[in-house]
Amino acid sequence: MFNNSKYIINNYWILISFAIVVLILWNTNMLFQILKKEERTKMELWATAQKEIIKNTSLNLDYGNLTFDVIQKIGNTPIIQINSKGKIIDYRNINWNKKTDKDSSYLYKKLDLFKKQNKPISIEYENLITQKIYYGNSDLLKKLKYYPIALLFIIFLFAAVLYFIVQTSKISEQNKLWVGMAKETAHQIGTPLTSLMGWMTIIKDKGSNSESIIEMEKDIDRLSVITERFSKIGSFPKLNRQDINIITQKTIIYLKKRSSNYIKWNFNLSKKKINVPLNSSLFSWTLENLINNAIDSMKGKGTINITLEENKDIVKIKIQDTGKGIHSKDINQIFKPGYTSKKRGWGLGLSLSKRIIEDYHKGKIILKESKINKGSTFEIQLNKRN
């Protein structure tokens, strides 16, 4: 019920905001039309004054101060006056100098523009003189014309910022939830794990040291590592310089023993020590995620190639499989929380891996290549120096 009320309130505010925007745009359009009408009236008055001058000049009369004032005070509205043959005989408020700019094509281009913007005003006197006045929009009208576009842009920008804030807040809340769940999981696993470790010690003290007991002890150690991993989510772990070959090899051997016999493992690691700033627990987790995804993609049957390369500054670890591959439409989604192509799972493996490598280790994790029904290649890049 609370969620429904919140949804209704949000829609209510959206409708109000939309109504305000429509009202502003309507009001702006009305103001534009009013100013345009007033400008037309001013031009008609100016045409009347011109007619008065022509009349008084033909009768050798003096035109009054009022007519002269009207002629002089037309504001900044651009005007072009033509005769009955369409030739320009006068212009006002146009940046063109007859003495320096001898090419009059500029004025005629302006005339064509004015013809599109406003209807002409005729000046006629006793069938002797027939002239027309064409005028363009003033600077004020031009600014007012583009004001709604600027307003819509500002509203769009504001909406984008608001959306970004809401999304950031939502992601922050989700992150807090995941961190809380991870730490609670670590706490819940810790209690039975301590008990299992105690029972294992008792069994070993009684002289039982079979291979199954040794493997069980390894799995208990693995649970301890998993608990440590979950407890570190949400906090920046400490990085120590360690040989990446050893950590990678240990992870591969552990997973190899617990995977299908139909999987062929090829791994080409370096024969020399490569010390890299690492958190071994979290780095091993990333390798597990990528390798387990490769196993799932191959449905337990195929080949996994793991290679380690280095240059002066970077170490690269490539995990290649012969699985079903990733569709091109999904490539941009694979590292996002919740994305999964499996029927089970929460789709957090690659998202966590990206966070571990890029946020904690300041490296990169990328999908190097993927072809449908041929397989995928992921690459981890780590800096050899902090």
ABEGO torsion letter per residue (X at the ends): XAAAAAAAAAAAAAAAAAAAAAAAAAAAAAAAAAAAAAAAAAAAAAAAAAAAAAAAAAAGBBBBAAAAAAAABAEABBBBBBBAAGBBABBBGBBBBAAABABAAAAAAAAAAAAAABBBBBBBBGGABBBBBBBBBBAAAAAAAAAAAAAAAAAAAAAAAAAAAAAAAAAAAAAAAAAAAAAAAAAAAAAAAAAAAAAAAAAAAAGBABAAAAAAAAAAAAAAAAAAAAAABGBBBBBBBBBAAAAAAAAAAAAAAABBAABBBBBBBBABBBBBBBBAAAAAAAAAAAAAAAAAAAGGBEBBBBBBBBBAABBBBBBBBABAEBBAAAAAAAABBGBBABABEAGAAAAAAAAAAAAAAGBBBBBABBBBGAEBBBBBBBBABX
